[in-house]
């Protein structure tokens, strides 16, 4: 409640107290005695606040009730009688949960935009995972396919004793696209693909790569995938004259030095005498913690015409990539 609202409430309570004190001095001790007074006399002597109280006492006012709908909760849980070690009983219960959600969501004209899965193990530990749905839906097959794909490669050290599923809901959205704009061709299939990749590679290796704020080459982190396309810029940067085909990770190499410059280069991809080279381009960072790094990069041209980029770090050489 705001300060202004609190101030008005205090003033109203003070006015009501003043009216009740006057009525008590008049000898009026009940609502019946108060209602027996004439309306005009009450208004003339007690003012607007007295008139409001008299109308309430005589039943002349109607106060509409403000209905607050109870928020629907879409959450189901089940405890198994016996410990389970396979996914079939788990998937059976999850499909039944989704069928119940679908019926209730359809009746309320809602769709699910997120699922939250919780699996409890016999050692009292639990596993939790959230599923973002790119195109909210209440289709049982689409939602079940997301769960099934995620649990295909799921393993645990303890048997399962309970499972719970919760759905976050929203209203269906309808969007009018421009002439040359389209939605995702199959949002459910995109989610299915992401779930498969997460199951195979792990959640920390699936997402959108984002460069970190450092000069260290190839330093990036993975953020959760977003299906919203970024805004396109009117002017695109010019393409480089030549592109570097990088190797991830860099390939080990051996380099023969002459006057502290590469003279002969050998790796699994290319080898030969160094015709020309530019460098070293030195860089370092994180000297203040255990992630300290330093390296010296070289661009070299071999006698067979190949252009490549290599670097040395800690006395070890590696091939970063080959220029096209």
Secondary structure, 3 states (H helix, E strand, C coil): CCHHHHHHHHHHHHHHHHHHHHHHHHCCCCHHHHHCCCHHHHHHHHHHHHHHHHHHHHCCCCCCCCCCCCCCCCEEEEEEEEEECCHHHHHHHHHHHHHHHHHHHHHHCEEEEEEEEEEEECCCCEEEEEEEEEEEECCHHHHHHHHHHHHCCCCCCCCEEEEEEEEEEEECCCCCCCCCCCCCCCHHHHHHHHHHHHHHHCHHHCCEEEECCCCCCCCEEEECCCCCCCCCCCCCCCCCCCCEEEEEEEEEEEEEEECCEEEEEEECCCEEEEEEEEEEEEEEECCCCCCCEEEEEEEEEECCCCEEEEEEECCEEEEEEEEC
